[in-house]
Amino acid sequence: MCHYITELLPETVDPSIYNECFKPLGRQLTPIDNPSIMAQVGRGYCYYCGTACRCDCGTTIGSLNVKMQRKIALNDEIKKLRRKKWSEHKIGAWLTEKAKANEKLEREQPATTSKEAEQWVECIARFLDRSKGGRIGLLLHLYDRSLESRITLKGFQEIRLGDLTPEKLMRIAEDRVYWITS
């Protein structure tokens, strides 16, 4: 399972503008044919993977979203408990307690920023200025199969460029398209 940050651009925008603007982050767009995403987003957009290397695991984008950070570890832990012959009821009770503890940690977590998230804000601002496309969509997803696998989006959220901060990028949730607009 790997995290990828994928992008949605208006079909009127030349992807080479993205490639130039996001060069400091080493990103390069590759088209993705994902009918499930396109059906949910609608016409007028192209879907891309900007990851130039193997995946985006370890990115700071979404890193302050405690739920995302613990998702892989939690799945691994459940597998271990099943191997230890725990009942589904006992695992359910354990998950409930774990969720309560995680909610408390999430509320208490201090705000931080990172150089990578700051670079994302700069690249997005440069892209929106040069593309004249008015928006870019970012989607963080934990893939267990190919980039073309079916994804059910949890919704859409719009963030104006003037309101975009490194911390907001670090708090994005999985499976939600974040439309960043100029």
C-alpha positions as CSV (number, residue, x, y, z in Angstrom):
1,M,0.0,0.0,0.0
2,C,1.3,3.4,-1.0
3,H,0.2,7.0,-0.8
4,Y,0.0,9.0,-3.9
5,I,-0.9,12.7,-4.4
6,T,-2.8,13.0,-7.7
7,E,-3.9,16.1,-9.5
8,L,-6.9,17.3,-11.4
9,L,-6.4,20.1,-13.9
10,P,-8.9,21.9,-16.1
11,E,-8.6,20.3,-19.6
12,T,-7.9,23.7,-21.0
13,V,-4.6,23.9,-19.0
14,D,-1.4,22.8,-20.6
15,P,0.2,20.2,-18.3
16,S,3.7,21.4,-19.1
17,I,2.9,24.5,-17.1
18,Y,2.4,22.3,-14.0
19,N,5.6,20.4,-14.8
20,E,7.6,23.7,-14.9
21,C,6.0,25.2,-11.8
22,F,6.4,22.0,-9.7
23,K,10.0,21.3,-10.8
24,P,11.3,22.3,-7.3
25,L,9.3,19.4,-5.9
26,G,10.5,17.0,-8.6
27,R,7.0,16.4,-9.9
28,Q,6.1,15.5,-13.5
29,L,2.5,14.8,-14.7
30,T,1.5,11.5,-16.1
31,P,-2.1,11.0,-17.2
32,I,-4.2,8.5,-15.3
33,D,-7.2,6.7,-16.8
34,N,-9.5,6.4,-13.8
35,P,-13.2,6.2,-14.7
36,S,-14.3,6.2,-11.1
37,I,-12.6,9.5,-10.4
38,M,-13.7,11.2,-13.6
39,A,-17.4,10.1,-13.0
40,Q,-17.3,11.8,-9.6
41,V,-15.5,14.9,-10.7
42,G,-17.4,15.5,-14.0
43,R,-16.4,16.8,-17.4
44,G,-13.8,19.4,-18.1
45,Y,-10.9,18.0,-16.1
46,C,-7.9,15.7,-16.7
47,Y,-6.6,13.4,-14.0
48,Y,-2.8,13.0,-13.4
49,C,-0.2,11.5,-11.2
50,G,2.6,14.0,-10.5
51,T,4.8,11.6,-8.6
52,A,8.1,11.3,-10.5
53,C,9.4,8.5,-8.2
54,R,7.8,5.3,-6.9
55,C,5.2,6.9,-4.6
56,D,4.5,9.8,-2.2
57,C,4.8,7.8,1.0
58,G,6.4,10.0,3.7
59,T,5.1,13.2,2.2
60,T,4.2,16.0,4.6
61,I,1.0,16.5,2.6
62,G,-1.7,15.2,5.0
63,S,0.9,14.3,7.6
64,L,-0.9,16.1,10.4
65,N,-4.0,14.2,9.8
66,V,-3.5,11.7,12.6
67,K,-6.1,9.3,11.1
68,M,-4.1,8.9,7.9
69,Q,-0.8,8.4,9.7
70,R,-2.3,5.6,11.8
71,K,-4.3,3.8,9.1
72,I,-1.6,1.5,7.8
73,A,-0.4,0.7,11.4
74,L,-3.9,0.0,12.5
75,N,-4.6,-2.4,9.6
76,D,-1.3,-4.3,10.4
77,E,-2.3,-4.4,14.1
78,I,-5.7,-5.9,13.3
79,K,-4.0,-8.6,11.3
80,K,-1.8,-9.4,14.2
81,L,-4.7,-9.6,16.6
82,R,-6.5,-12.0,14.3
83,R,-3.5,-14.2,14.1
84,K,-3.5,-14.3,17.9
85,K,-7.1,-15.6,17.6
86,W,-8.8,-12.5,19.0
87,S,-12.6,-12.5,18.4
88,E,-14.1,-9.9,16.1
89,H,-16.0,-8.6,19.2
90,K,-12.8,-8.1,21.2
91,I,-11.1,-6.5,18.2
92,G,-14.1,-4.1,17.8
93,A,-13.9,-3.1,21.5
94,W,-10.1,-2.5,21.1
95,L,-10.8,-0.4,18.0
96,T,-13.3,1.7,19.9
97,E,-10.8,2.4,22.7
98,K,-8.0,3.1,20.1
99,A,-10.3,5.6,18.3
100,K,-11.0,7.5,21.5
101,A,-7.2,7.8,22.3
102,N,-6.5,8.9,18.7
103,E,-9.2,11.6,18.9
104,K,-7.5,13.0,22.0
105,L,-4.1,13.0,20.4
106,E,-5.4,14.7,17.3
107,R,-6.9,17.6,19.4
108,E,-3.7,18.0,21.3
109,Q,-1.3,17.8,18.4
110,P,0.7,21.1,17.9
111,A,0.6,22.9,14.6
112,T,3.8,22.7,12.6
113,T,5.0,23.4,9.1
114,S,7.5,21.9,6.9
115,K,9.8,23.0,4.1
116,E,8.0,20.6,1.7
117,A,4.6,22.0,2.5
118,E,5.9,25.6,2.1
119,Q,7.2,24.6,-1.4
120,W,3.8,23.1,-2.3
121,V,2.2,26.5,-1.5
122,E,4.7,28.3,-3.6
123,C,4.4,25.9,-6.5
124,I,0.6,26.0,-6.4
125,A,0.6,29.8,-6.4
126,R,3.0,29.9,-9.3
127,F,0.9,27.4,-11.2
128,L,-2.4,29.2,-10.7
129,D,-0.8,32.5,-11.8
130,R,0.8,31.0,-14.9
131,S,-2.0,28.6,-16.0
132,K,-4.9,31.0,-15.8
133,G,-7.0,27.8,-15.2
134,G,-8.3,29.1,-12.0
135,R,-8.0,25.9,-10.0
136,I,-6.1,22.7,-9.3
137,G,-7.4,19.6,-7.5
138,L,-5.3,17.6,-5.1
139,L,-6.2,14.1,-4.0
140,L,-4.3,12.0,-1.4
141,H,-5.2,8.3,-1.5
142,L,-3.7,5.2,0.0
143,Y,-3.6,2.8,-3.0
144,D,-3.5,-0.9,-2.4
145,R,-3.7,-1.6,-6.2
146,S,-3.1,0.4,-9.3
147,L,-3.7,4.2,-9.8
148,E,-6.7,3.2,-12.0
149,S,-8.4,1.3,-9.2
150,R,-11.9,2.4,-8.1
151,I,-12.0,5.2,-5.5
152,T,-15.0,6.5,-3.7
153,L,-14.4,10.2,-2.9
154,K,-15.5,11.5,0.4
155,G,-16.3,14.9,-1.1
156,F,-14.8,18.1,-2.3
157,Q,-13.4,21.1,-0.5
158,E,-12.5,24.5,-2.0
159,I,-9.6,26.5,-0.6
160,R,-8.8,30.0,-1.9
161,L,-5.1,30.5,-2.6
162,G,-5.1,33.4,-0.2
163,D,-6.2,31.0,2.6
164,L,-3.8,28.2,1.7
165,T,-1.1,27.6,4.3
166,P,1.5,24.8,4.7
167,E,-0.5,23.6,7.8
168,K,-3.7,23.3,5.7
169,L,-1.9,21.1,3.2
170,M,-0.5,19.1,6.1
171,R,-4.0,18.5,7.4
172,I,-5.7,17.4,4.2
173,A,-7.7,14.2,4.5
174,E,-7.5,11.1,2.2
175,D,-10.0,10.6,-0.5
176,R,-11.3,14.2,-0.6
177,V,-10.5,16.4,-3.6
178,Y,-9.2,19.8,-2.5
179,W,-9.8,22.4,-5.1
180,I,-7.4,25.2,-4.7
181,T,-8.6,28.3,-6.6
182,S,-7.0,31.6,-7.4
